Amino acid sequence: MTSGHGIAMGLRAAYLLMHRQTNSFLAPFGMTADQFVLLALLTEQDGITQQDLTHRAFSDPNTIRAMLVRMERNGFIVREKHPTDGRARKVVLTRKGQQIYKMLSEEIKPLQEAIVFPFQKNEGETLIQFLERISEAMRQWENGHRNIHEKTAM
């Protein structure tokens, strides 16, 4: 019988192995898996705020800020004042950031293919849909759980 614990442990094991292998793969280029994710997100939509980047990366503000500081120091991004929100900073890829992302995207393909290899043609898409369902269920649970705690704190 399938349990929440079994699914969670399976997801944890798969994520940690992929993350560790991706870090090992990217280390010679001075990049981490988490930084690569930020580059990918910025490639999809450049110039978004740090807050938006935090949400899209499913991370926390302190972790994202630390990575952005490192990436800015390496010349991959710049953080600029937001044109309409004085408190916000927008994150922009530099030419160097665009080039490193393009190069690493090609370099990392064998690792990405290894992730897809165990699946038949349509199974990968089905897996993505299942993972999205889990994410949505966790968001709904978190929102409902937060609301319950807010009510009991009153």
Secondary structure, DSSP 8 states (H G I E B T S, - for coil): ---HHHHHHHHHHHHHHHHHHHHHHHGGGT--HHHHHHHHHHHHSTTEEHHHHHHHTT--HHHHHHHHHHHHHTTSEEEEE-SS-TT-EEEEE-HHHHHHHHHHHHHTHHHHHHHHTTS-TTHHHHHHHHHHHHHHHHHHHHHHHHHHHHHHH-
